[in-house]
């Protein structure tokens, strides 16, 4: 992870995140582009949706959430 990022606790729709592997509650956050073959073929990767990732500070397990997970 970037040296300026700090692991912290996160909550998704009122639920505190915890790692399903080790039970840790500290995560690094990042966004990841969800590429599709069609968009990549036409050079339109920028038009794909994003996913939010939370990386466990202890074991490195990655939790993925689509943009729809945060819409009300």
PyMOL commands that place a pseudoatom at each C-alpha (Angstrom):
pseudoatom trace, name=CA, resn=UNK, resi=1, chain=A, elem=C, hetatm=0, pos=[0.000, 0.000, 0.000]
pseudoatom trace, name=CA, resn=UNK, resi=2, chain=A, elem=C, hetatm=0, pos=[1.039, 3.593, -0.426]
pseudoatom trace, name=CA, resn=UNK, resi=3, chain=A, elem=C, hetatm=0, pos=[3.188, 4.912, 2.395]
pseudoatom trace, name=CA, resn=UNK, resi=4, chain=A, elem=C, hetatm=0, pos=[0.723, 7.723, 3.103]
pseudoatom trace, name=CA, resn=UNK, resi=5, chain=A, elem=C, hetatm=0, pos=[-2.278, 5.400, 3.512]
pseudoatom trace, name=CA, resn=UNK, resi=6, chain=A, elem=C, hetatm=0, pos=[-3.251, 4.290, 6.969]
pseudoatom trace, name=CA, resn=UNK, resi=7, chain=A, elem=C, hetatm=0, pos=[-5.224, 1.239, 7.964]
pseudoatom trace, name=CA, resn=UNK, resi=8, chain=A, elem=C, hetatm=0, pos=[-8.447, 2.075, 9.799]
pseudoatom trace, name=CA, resn=UNK, resi=9, chain=A, elem=C, hetatm=0, pos=[-11.879, 0.684, 10.644]
pseudoatom trace, name=CA, resn=UNK, resi=10, chain=A, elem=C, hetatm=0, pos=[-14.663, 0.916, 8.047]
pseudoatom trace, name=CA, resn=UNK, resi=11, chain=A, elem=C, hetatm=0, pos=[-18.414, 0.493, 8.087]
pseudoatom trace, name=CA, resn=UNK, resi=12, chain=A, elem=C, hetatm=0, pos=[-20.627, -0.593, 5.165]
pseudoatom trace, name=CA, resn=UNK, resi=13, chain=A, elem=C, hetatm=0, pos=[-24.361, 0.152, 5.493]
pseudoatom trace, name=CA, resn=UNK, resi=14, chain=A, elem=C, hetatm=0, pos=[-24.119, 0.160, 9.286]
pseudoatom trace, name=CA, resn=UNK, resi=15, chain=A, elem=C, hetatm=0, pos=[-21.999, -2.999, 9.573]
pseudoatom trace, name=CA, resn=UNK, resi=16, chain=A, elem=C, hetatm=0, pos=[-18.442, -2.807, 10.869]
pseudoatom trace, name=CA, resn=UNK, resi=17, chain=A, elem=C, hetatm=0, pos=[-16.041, -4.618, 8.535]
pseudoatom trace, name=CA, resn=UNK, resi=18, chain=A, elem=C, hetatm=0, pos=[-14.047, -7.503, 9.919]
pseudoatom trace, name=CA, resn=UNK, resi=19, chain=A, elem=C, hetatm=0, pos=[-11.816, -9.866, 8.003]
pseudoatom trace, name=CA, resn=UNK, resi=20, chain=A, elem=C, hetatm=0, pos=[-13.454, -13.273, 7.416]
pseudoatom trace, name=CA, resn=UNK, resi=21, chain=A, elem=C, hetatm=0, pos=[-10.015, -14.914, 7.519]
pseudoatom trace, name=CA, resn=UNK, resi=22, chain=A, elem=C, hetatm=0, pos=[-8.336, -13.491, 10.646]
pseudoatom trace, name=CA, resn=UNK, resi=23, chain=A, elem=C, hetatm=0, pos=[-11.028, -11.333, 12.298]
pseudoatom trace, name=CA, resn=UNK, resi=24, chain=A, elem=C, hetatm=0, pos=[-8.960, -8.132, 12.069]
pseudoatom trace, name=CA, resn=UNK, resi=25, chain=A, elem=C, hetatm=0, pos=[-10.893, -4.835, 11.813]
pseudoatom trace, name=CA, resn=UNK, resi=26, chain=A, elem=C, hetatm=0, pos=[-8.210, -2.578, 10.282]
pseudoatom trace, name=CA, resn=UNK, resi=27, chain=A, elem=C, hetatm=0, pos=[-8.223, -2.158, 6.501]
pseudoatom trace, name=CA, resn=UNK, resi=28, chain=A, elem=C, hetatm=0, pos=[-6.594, -0.132, 3.739]
pseudoatom trace, name=CA, resn=UNK, resi=29, chain=A, elem=C, hetatm=0, pos=[-9.067, 1.231, 1.171]
pseudoatom trace, name=CA, resn=UNK, resi=30, chain=A, elem=C, hetatm=0, pos=[-8.680, 1.596, -2.601]
pseudoatom trace, name=CA, resn=UNK, resi=31, chain=A, elem=C, hetatm=0, pos=[-10.777, 1.724, -5.764]
pseudoatom trace, name=CA, resn=UNK, resi=32, chain=A, elem=C, hetatm=0, pos=[-10.349, -0.806, -8.563]
pseudoatom trace, name=CA, resn=UNK, resi=33, chain=A, elem=C, hetatm=0, pos=[-11.575, -0.522, -12.135]
pseudoatom trace, name=CA, resn=UNK, resi=34, chain=A, elem=C, hetatm=0, pos=[-13.821, -3.422, -13.180]
pseudoatom trace, name=CA, resn=UNK, resi=35, chain=A, elem=C, hetatm=0, pos=[-12.701, -3.990, -16.757]
pseudoatom trace, name=CA, resn=UNK, resi=36, chain=A, elem=C, hetatm=0, pos=[-14.930, -5.659, -19.323]
pseudoatom trace, name=CA, resn=UNK, resi=37, chain=A, elem=C, hetatm=0, pos=[-13.736, -7.293, -22.539]
pseudoatom trace, name=CA, resn=UNK, resi=38, chain=A, elem=C, hetatm=0, pos=[-15.916, -5.097, -24.732]
pseudoatom trace, name=CA, resn=UNK, resi=39, chain=A, elem=C, hetatm=0, pos=[-14.753, -1.802, -23.260]
pseudoatom trace, name=CA, resn=UNK, resi=40, chain=A, elem=C, hetatm=0, pos=[-11.117, -2.950, -23.331]
pseudoatom trace, name=CA, resn=UNK, resi=41, chain=A, elem=C, hetatm=0, pos=[-11.430, -4.047, -26.972]
pseudoatom trace, name=CA, resn=UNK, resi=42, chain=A, elem=C, hetatm=0, pos=[-12.658, -0.574, -27.956]
pseudoatom trace, name=CA, resn=UNK, resi=43, chain=A, elem=C, hetatm=0, pos=[-10.176, 1.256, -25.695]
pseudoatom trace, name=CA, resn=UNK, resi=44, chain=A, elem=C, hetatm=0, pos=[-12.929, 2.439, -23.345]
pseudoatom trace, name=CA, resn=UNK, resi=45, chain=A, elem=C, hetatm=0, pos=[-11.620, 1.046, -20.057]
pseudoatom trace, name=CA, resn=UNK, resi=46, chain=A, elem=C, hetatm=0, pos=[-12.242, 4.428, -18.412]
pseudoatom trace, name=CA, resn=UNK, resi=47, chain=A, elem=C, hetatm=0, pos=[-15.999, 3.905, -18.914]
pseudoatom trace, name=CA, resn=UNK, resi=48, chain=A, elem=C, hetatm=0, pos=[-16.134, 0.778, -16.729]
pseudoatom trace, name=CA, resn=UNK, resi=49, chain=A, elem=C, hetatm=0, pos=[-17.510, 0.805, -13.191]
pseudoatom trace, name=CA, resn=UNK, resi=50, chain=A, elem=C, hetatm=0, pos=[-15.362, 0.918, -10.063]
pseudoatom trace, name=CA, resn=UNK, resi=51, chain=A, elem=C, hetatm=0, pos=[-15.314, -1.353, -7.051]
pseudoatom trace, name=CA, resn=UNK, resi=52, chain=A, elem=C, hetatm=0, pos=[-14.261, -0.425, -3.531]
pseudoatom trace, name=CA, resn=UNK, resi=53, chain=A, elem=C, hetatm=0, pos=[-11.644, -2.730, -2.038]
pseudoatom trace, name=CA, resn=UNK, resi=54, chain=A, elem=C, hetatm=0, pos=[-10.733, -3.098, 1.601]
pseudoatom trace, name=CA, resn=UNK, resi=55, chain=A, elem=C, hetatm=0, pos=[-7.433, -4.880, 2.242]
pseudoatom trace, name=CA, resn=UNK, resi=56, chain=A, elem=C, hetatm=0, pos=[-6.913, -6.461, 5.655]
pseudoatom trace, name=CA, resn=UNK, resi=57, chain=A, elem=C, hetatm=0, pos=[-3.954, -4.850, 7.385]
pseudoatom trace, name=CA, resn=UNK, resi=58, chain=A, elem=C, hetatm=0, pos=[-3.102, -8.144, 9.100]
pseudoatom trace, name=CA, resn=UNK, resi=59, chain=A, elem=C, hetatm=0, pos=[-3.404, -10.930, 6.485]
pseudoatom trace, name=CA, resn=UNK, resi=60, chain=A, elem=C, hetatm=0, pos=[-3.934, -9.070, 3.184]
pseudoatom trace, name=CA, resn=UNK, resi=61, chain=A, elem=C, hetatm=0, pos=[-7.343, -10.604, 2.377]
pseudoatom trace, name=CA, resn=UNK, resi=62, chain=A, elem=C, hetatm=0, pos=[-9.263, -8.306, 0.009]
pseudoatom trace, name=CA, resn=UNK, resi=63, chain=A, elem=C, hetatm=0, pos=[-12.969, -7.541, 0.381]
pseudoatom trace, name=CA, resn=UNK, resi=64, chain=A, elem=C, hetatm=0, pos=[-14.705, -6.265, -2.793]
pseudoatom trace, name=CA, resn=UNK, resi=65, chain=A, elem=C, hetatm=0, pos=[-17.830, -4.080, -2.906]
pseudoatom trace, name=CA, resn=UNK, resi=66, chain=A, elem=C, hetatm=0, pos=[-19.568, -2.838, -6.032]
pseudoatom trace, name=CA, resn=UNK, resi=67, chain=A, elem=C, hetatm=0, pos=[-20.688, 0.773, -6.352]
pseudoatom trace, name=CA, resn=UNK, resi=68, chain=A, elem=C, hetatm=0, pos=[-24.271, -0.422, -5.903]
pseudoatom trace, name=CA, resn=UNK, resi=69, chain=A, elem=C, hetatm=0, pos=[-23.436, -1.564, -2.349]
pseudoatom trace, name=CA, resn=UNK, resi=70, chain=A, elem=C, hetatm=0, pos=[-23.250, 2.073, -1.290]
pseudoatom trace, name=CA, resn=UNK, resi=71, chain=A, elem=C, hetatm=0, pos=[-26.320, 3.441, -3.060]
pseudoatom trace, name=CA, resn=UNK, resi=72, chain=A, elem=C, hetatm=0, pos=[-29.356, 4.055, -0.900]
for i in range(1, 72): cmd.bond("trace and resi %d" % i, "trace and resi %d" % (i + 1))
show_as sticks, trace
zoom trace
